[in-house]
Amino acid sequence: MEGHIEVINLHETKGNPLDLDETSITRGFENFAHPKLVKQLTSSNLVVRQKSLLAARELISIPEHRVRCFGAGIIGALVDCLAHENLQVQQSAARNFSFLASDAAGCEELLKADAIVALLEATYVGDIDTALECFNSLLVAAKKESVRAFFLEHHKFLDKLLEIAKDTVASSKASSALKLIHLILEGRHNEETVDYLLQSDAIGVCASHLDSTSSDLKHSASTVLAFLSVSDLGKEKAIALGVVEPLLNMALTADKKLQYSSSSCLMALAVANSGKKAISEIDESKLRKCVQNLLDEGTEIIIMNCLQIISAAAEESKIRACLKPFISKLNDMKPSLPKYVASHLNYAVRQLKFLSLPHRLENSS
């Protein structure tokens, strides 16, 4: 018996001689787990593939394992899953790309493997739920400058996004496409792309969605429209398409997102003479309700947008007369506003006081 105990003790499993953290990757795991997982992602067995996608999501959410998965070729395997006939496989694969795109290094790997292009292609050839998952991953990726630069250099993909944005049936897809366009436009050296979109029907696409029943689509459309309306050509195109009244309708809602995007757009349009004229043609009671709503319900940024709309639009005599009753309200608001907003308020009040006399004469009297 004692001899048996000695043999057992001699061959007893010993603990790891190195004190390692729970998340440390051992040599055996490194050499075996990640390549095997990638291989199973392309398995002909549907159940194996689905379970492998779930396991992959757990691994790639951890930076150390994500690097190992890149080395094992996970991007190509996930791209292959995007084209799988099973919708659950497609959607799960598309969802996994959002983890791979979570940092700049991951986005570089996705660009090298043309995975960004594969995700974009899946948005207009696949199932709508798959398309939305792909858009979610693209929106994560487009927060990185390298991905924005890629789209800024390849305008043909913007054409694809505009085609998707024209869809009046699948409003969620159209909204996601416009959100992606807006993120792309926030990239550096975007001048050529802005000019390209101004020459396209981008403004027309945005204008067509301002009366949509989907608040998310209206917000996405007005956000892109505000960006493009900074230029003189953008202003004139937007005003010619009659966007002022739909934007005022959006500003009249209680939705803060719609208030912000619509007021940002109106702020850009009010600078142009044609914009002032379009605003002056709106029913006066509606215009006053819009200003009242933005001043009462808006955040500091929305209030600042409203003040800049007043300042620009008040150069038109009819608008000055319409909004003059707000002078006392604006003065009452001043003590509660931060300095950077109060300075805009002072200028708005000054503009409204030009109704009867030039400001310098009014002060001297």
For each residue, the residues with C-beta under 8 A, 3 or more apart:
1: 4 5
2: 5 6
3: 6 7
4: 1 7 8
5: 1 2 8 9
6: 2 3 9 10
7: 3 4 10 11
8: 4 5 11 12
9: 5 6 12
10: 6 7
11: 7 8
12: 8 9
13:
14: 17
15:
16: 19 20
17: 14
18:
19: 16
20: 16 24 26
21: 24
22:
23: 62 64
24: 20 21
25: 29 30 64 65 68
26: 20 29 30
27: 30 31
28: 31 32
29: 25 26 32 33
30: 25 26 27 33 34 68
31: 27 28 35
32: 28 29 35 36
33: 29 30 36 37
34: 30 37 38 59 65 68 69 71 72 74
35: 31 32 38 39 72
36: 32 33 39 40
37: 33 34 40 41 52 55 56 59 69 72 74
38: 34 35 41 42 69 72 73 74 77
39: 35 36 42 43
40: 36 37 43 48 49 51 52
41: 37 38 49 52 53 56 74 77 78 80 81
42: 38 39 49 77 80 81
43: 39 40 48 49 52
44:
45: 48 49
46: 49 50 86 89
47: 50 51
48: 40 43 45 51 52
49: 40 41 42 43 45 46 52 53 81 84 86 89
50: 46 47 53 54 86 88 89 92
51: 40 47 48 54 55
52: 37 40 41 43 48 49 55 56
53: 41 49 50 56 57 81 89 92 93 96
54: 50 51 57 58 92
55: 37 51 52 58 59
56: 37 41 52 53 59 60 69 74 78 96
57: 53 54 60 61 92 95 96 99
58: 54 55 61 62
59: 34 37 55 56 62 65 66 68 69
60: 56 57 65 66 69 74 96 99 100
61: 57 58 66 99
62: 23 58 59 65 66
63: 66 67 103
64: 23 25 67 68
65: 25 34 59 60 62 68 69
66: 59 60 61 62 63 69 70 99 100 106
67: 63 64 70 71
68: 25 30 34 59 64 65 71 72
69: 34 37 38 56 59 60 65 66 72 74
70: 66 67 74 75 100 106 109
71: 34 67 68
72: 34 35 37 38 68 69
73: 38 76 77
74: 34 37 38 41 56 60 69 70 77 78 100
75: 70 78 79 100 109 110 113 115
76: 73 79 80 113
77: 38 41 42 73 74 80 81
78: 41 56 74 75 81 82 93 96 97 100 115
79: 75 76 82 83 93 113 114 115 118
80: 41 42 76 77 83 84
81: 41 42 49 53 77 78 84 89 90 92 93
82: 78 79 90 93 94 118 119 122 126 130 134
83: 79 80 90
84: 49 80 81 89 90 93
85:
86: 46 49 50 89 90
87: 90 91 127 129 130
88: 50 91 92
89: 46 49 50 53 81 84 86 92 93
90: 81 82 83 84 86 87 93 94 122 126 127 130 133
91: 87 88 94 95 127 129 130 133
92: 50 53 54 57 81 88 89 95 96
93: 53 78 79 81 82 84 89 90 96 97
94: 82 90 91 97 119 122 130 133 134 136 137
95: 57 91 92 98 133 136 137
96: 53 56 57 60 78 92 93 99 100
97: 78 93 94 100 101 110 115 119 134 137 141
98: 95 101 102 136 137 140
99: 57 60 61 66 96 102 106
100: 60 66 70 74 75 78 96 97 106 109 110 115
101: 97 98 106 107 110 137 140 141 144 147
102: 98 99 106 140
103: 63 106 107 144
104: 107 108 144 145 146
105: 108 109
106: 66 70 99 100 101 102 103 109 110
107: 101 103 104 110 111 141 144 146 147
108: 104 105 111 112 146
109: 70 75 100 105 106 112 113 115
110: 75 97 100 101 106 107 113 115 116 141 147
111: 107 108 114 115 116 146 147 150
112: 108 109
113: 75 76 79 109 110
114: 79 111 117 118
115: 75 78 79 97 100 109 110 111 118 119
116: 110 111 119 120 138 141 147 150
117: 114 120 121 157
118: 79 82 114 115 121 122
119: 82 94 97 115 116 122 123 134 137 138 141
120: 116 117 123 124 134 138 157 160 161
121: 117 118 124 125
122: 82 90 94 118 119 125 126 130 131 134
123: 119 120 126 131 134 135 138 164 173 176 177
124: 120 121 131 160 163 164
125: 121 122
126: 82 90 122 123 130 131 134
127: 87 90 91 130 131
128: 131 132 170 172 173
129: 87 91 132 133
130: 82 87 90 91 94 122 126 127 133 134
131: 122 123 124 126 127 128 134 135 173 176
132: 128 129 135 136 172 173 176
133: 90 91 94 95 129 130 136 137
134: 82 94 97 119 120 122 123 126 130 131 137 138
135: 123 131 132 138 139 173 176 177 179 180
136: 94 95 98 132 133 139 140 176
137: 94 95 97 98 101 119 133 134 140 141
138: 116 119 120 123 134 135 141 142 180
139: 135 136 142 143 176 179 180 183
140: 98 101 102 136 137 143
141: 97 101 107 110 116 119 137 138 144 147
142: 138 139 147 148 151 180 183 184
143: 139 140 147 183
144: 101 103 104 107 141 147 148
145: 104 148 149 187 188
146: 104 107 108 111 149 150
147: 101 107 110 111 116 141 142 143 144 150 151
148: 142 144 145 151 152 183 184 186 187 188
149: 145 146 152 153 187 188 189
150: 111 116 146 147 153 154
151: 142 147 148 154 157 158 184 187 193
152: 148 149 184 187 189 190 192 193
153: 149 150
154: 150 151 157 158
155: 158 159 193 196
156: 159 160
157: 117 120 151 154 160 161
158: 151 154 155 161 162 181 184 193 196 197 200
159: 155 156 162 163 200
160: 120 124 156 157 163 164
161: 120 157 158 164 165 177 178 180 181
162: 158 159 165 166 177 181 200 201 202 205
163: 124 159 160 166
164: 123 124 160 161 167 173 174 176 177
165: 161 162 174 177 178 181 205 209
166: 162 163 174 205 208
167: 164 170 171 173 174
168: 171 174 208 209 212
169:
170: 128 167 173 174
171: 167 168 174 175 212 213 214 216 217
172: 128 132 175 176 214 216 217
173: 123 128 131 132 135 164 167 170 176 177
174: 164 165 166 167 168 170 171 177 178 209 217 220
175: 171 172 178 179 214 216 217 219 220 221
176: 123 131 132 135 136 139 164 172 173 179 180 220
177: 123 135 161 162 164 165 173 174 180 181
178: 161 165 174 175 181 182 205 206 209 217 220 221 223 224
179: 135 139 175 176 182 183 220 223
180: 135 138 139 142 161 176 177 183 184
181: 158 161 162 165 177 178 184 185 197 202 224
182: 178 179 185 186 220 223 224 227
183: 139 142 143 148 179 180 186
184: 142 148 151 152 158 180 181 187 190 193
185: 181 182 190 193 194 197 224 227
186: 148 182 183 190
187: 145 148 149 151 152 184 190
188: 145 148 149
189: 149 152 192
190: 152 184 185 186 187 193 194
191: 194 195
192: 152 189 195 196
193: 151 152 155 158 184 185 190 196 197
194: 185 190 191 197 198 227 228 231
195: 191 192 198 199
196: 155 158 192 193 199 200
197: 158 181 185 193 194 200 202 203 228
198: 194 195 202 203 228 231 233 234 237
199: 195 196
200: 158 159 162 196 197
201: 162 204 205
202: 162 181 197 198 205 206 224 228
203: 197 198 206 207 225 228 229 234 237 238 241
204: 201 207 208 237 241
205: 162 165 166 178 201 202 208 209 221
206: 178 202 203 209 210 221 222 224 225 228 238
207: 203 204 210 221 225 238 241 242 243 246
208: 166 168 204 205 221
209: 165 168 174 178 205 206 212 217 218 220 221
210: 206 207 218 221 222 225 243 246 247 250
211: 218 246 249
212: 168 171 209 217 218 221
213: 171
214: 171 172 175 217 218
215: 218 219 253 255 257 258
216: 171 172 175 219 220
217: 171 172 174 175 178 209 212 214 220 221
218: 209 210 211 212 214 215 221 222 250 258 261
219: 175 215 216 222 223 255 257 258 261
220: 174 175 176 178 179 182 209 216 217 223 224
221: 175 178 205 206 207 208 209 210 212 217 218 224 225
222: 206 210 218 219 225 226 247 250 258 261 262 264 265
223: 178 179 182 219 220 226 227 261 264
224: 178 181 182 185 202 206 220 221 227 228
225: 203 206 207 210 221 222 228 229 238 243 265
226: 222 223 229 230 261 264 265 267 268
227: 182 185 194 223 224 230
228: 194 197 198 202 203 206 224 225 231 234 238
229: 203 225 226 234 235 238 265 268 269
230: 226 227 234 268
231: 194 198 228 234 235
232: 235 236 272
233: 198 236 237
234: 198 203 228 229 230 231 237 238 268
235: 229 231 232 238 239 268 269 271 272 274 275
236: 232 233 239 240 272 274
237: 198 203 204 233 234 240 241
238: 203 206 207 225 228 229 234 235 241 243 265 269
239: 235 236 242 243 244 269 272 274 275 278
240: 236 237
241: 203 204 207 237 238
242: 207 239 245 246 278
243: 207 210 225 238 239 246 247 265 269
244: 239 247 248 266 269 275 278 279 282
245: 242 248 249 282
246: 207 210 211 242 243 249 250
247: 210 222 243 244 250 251 262 265 266 269
248: 244 245 251 252 262 266 282 286 287 290
249: 211 245 246 252 253
250: 210 218 222 246 247 253 255 258 259 261 262
251: 247 248 258 259 262 263 266 290 293 294
252: 248 249 286 289 290 293
253: 215 249 250 258 259
254: 297
255: 215 219 250 258 259
256: 259 260 297 298 299 302
257: 215 219 260 261
258: 215 218 219 222 250 251 253 255 261 262
259: 250 251 253 255 256 262 263 293 294 297 298 302
260: 256 257 263 264 298 299 301 302 305
261: 218 219 222 223 226 250 257 258 264 265
262: 222 247 248 250 251 258 259 265 266
263: 251 259 260 266 267 294 298 302 305 306 309
264: 222 223 226 260 261 267 268 305
265: 222 225 226 229 238 243 247 261 262 268 269
266: 244 247 248 251 262 263 269 270 279 305 309
267: 226 263 264 270 271 305 308 309 312
268: 226 229 230 234 235 264 265 271
269: 229 235 238 239 243 244 247 265 266 272 275 278 279
270: 266 267 275 276 279 308 309 312 313
271: 235 267 268 275 312
272: 232 235 236 239 269 275 276
273: 276 277
274: 235 236 239 277 278
275: 235 239 244 269 270 271 272 278 279 312 313
276: 270 272 273 279 280 312 313 315 316 319
277: 273 274 280 281 316
278: 239 242 244 269 274 275 281 282
279: 244 266 269 270 275 276 282 287 313 316 319
280: 276 277 313 316 318 319
281: 277 278
282: 244 245 248 278 279 286 287
283: 286 287
284: 287 288 322
285: 288 289
286: 248 252 282 283 289 290
287: 248 279 282 283 284 290 291 319 322 323
288: 284 285 291 292 322 323 325 326
289: 252 285 286 292 293
290: 248 251 252 286 287 293 294
291: 287 288 294 295 306 309 310 323 326
292: 288 289 295 296 326
293: 251 252 259 289 290 296 297 298
294: 251 259 263 290 291 297 298 302 303 305 306
295: 291 292 298 303 306 326 329 330 333
296: 292 293
297: 254 256 259 293 294 302
298: 256 259 260 263 293 294 295 301 302 303 305 306
299: 256 260 302 303
300: 303 304 337 338 341
301: 260 298 304 305
302: 256 259 260 263 294 297 298 299 305 306
303: 294 295 298 299 300 306 307 333 337 341
304: 300 301 307 308 340 341 344
305: 260 263 264 266 267 294 298 301 302 308 309
306: 263 291 294 295 298 302 303 309 310
307: 303 304 310 311 330 341 344 345 347 348
308: 267 270 304 305 311 312 344 348
309: 263 266 267 270 291 305 306 312 313
310: 291 306 307 313 314 323 326 348 351 352
311: 307 308 314 344 347 348 351
312: 267 270 271 275 276 308 309 315
313: 270 275 276 279 280 309 310 316 319 323
314: 310 311 319 320 323 348 351 352 354
315: 276 312 319 320 351
316: 276 277 279 280 313 319 320
317: 320 321 355
318: 280 321 322
319: 276 279 280 287 313 314 315 316 322 323
320: 314 315 316 317 323 324 351 352 354 355
321: 317 318 324 355
322: 284 287 288 318 319
323: 287 288 291 310 313 314 319 320 326 352
324: 320 321 327 352 355
325: 288 328 329
326: 288 291 292 295 310 323 329 330 352
327: 324 330 331 349 352 353
328: 325 331 332
329: 295 325 326 332 333
330: 295 307 326 327 333 334 345 348 349 352
331: 327 328 334 349
332: 328 329 335
333: 295 303 329 330 336 337 345
334: 330 331 337 342 345 346
335: 332
336: 333
337: 300 303 333 334 341 342 345
338: 300 341 342
339: 342 343
340: 304 343 344
341: 300 303 304 307 337 338 344 345
342: 334 337 338 339 345 346
343: 339 340 346 347
344: 304 307 308 311 340 341 347 348
345: 307 330 333 334 337 341 342 348 349
346: 334 342 343 349 350
347: 307 311 343 344 350 351
348: 307 308 310 311 314 330 344 345 351 352
349: 327 330 331 345 346 352 353
350: 346 347 353 354 359
351: 310 311 314 315 320 347 348 354
352: 310 314 320 323 324 326 327 330 348 349 355
353: 327 349 350 357 359 362
354: 314 320 350 351 357 358 359
355: 317 320 321 324 352
356: 362
357: 353 354 361 362 365
358: 354 361 362
359: 350 353 354 362 363
360: 363 364
361: 357 358 364 365
362: 353 356 357 358 359 365
363: 359 360
364: 360 361
365: 357 361 362
